[in-house]
Amino acid sequence: MAAEGVAAQRGHKREVLAAVHRVLSIHLGAPPQRFLWQWEDRNREFHRDGRLTPAEFAAAYVRLPLDEYVCLVHDPRDSSPVGRTFTVEYCSGRGRAAAGHRRGRPAGWGSRGEHPVTR
């Protein structure tokens, strides 16, 4: 598929993600467009924040400092030999993921081969 180019790879990625979404929706139900957010605080007081979209919830309640995290990338192309360090567009905060993992913070890993690699 690499020989077919980026457009073909992205088209295949869309097809695979659509299939994954379908399987998850069948087994878990379709993701909600809006949901009622309610909770009890540490003092067992009840709170309700109305019907939110997932994006509204994230903007209001997720306080993750994304600039303190890093993307660890595996890019299996000839232009990116194993054992070398590269800067990848859209990823920042180099060097902090391993330190965060040692401090008990979550760390994520993934492959982002379609982003341009710079030296």
C-alpha positions, 0 to 999 in steps of 0.5 A: 500500500505504501507504493500506492501513495498517501491518498490510498493509505488515508482512504484505507485508514478511513475504511478501517476506522469506519469498520472499527466504529461499526463493530464498537457501535454494535457491541457498545451502542452508538456514541451519544451526541449529548449526555447528562453530566452529574456527579457527587463531590467529595462532600457527597453533594449532588451536582448536575451540569446539563446535557453536554456534547463530548467536546463541551465536556472536555473543554469544561472538565478535562485539565490535562496539560497536553503540552507536557506530553510527548508522542513516541513514534515508530516510523518504519520508512527508509527515510527514518532509520531505526536508532535515530531521533527525529522531530515529528510535526504535531508532536511536542514536549520531547522527553517527558513521556518516559519521565511521566511514566516513571512518576505514575502518569499515563503514557501513550504510544502510537504510530504516526507514519503519515506525518512528515518527519524532519531532521 
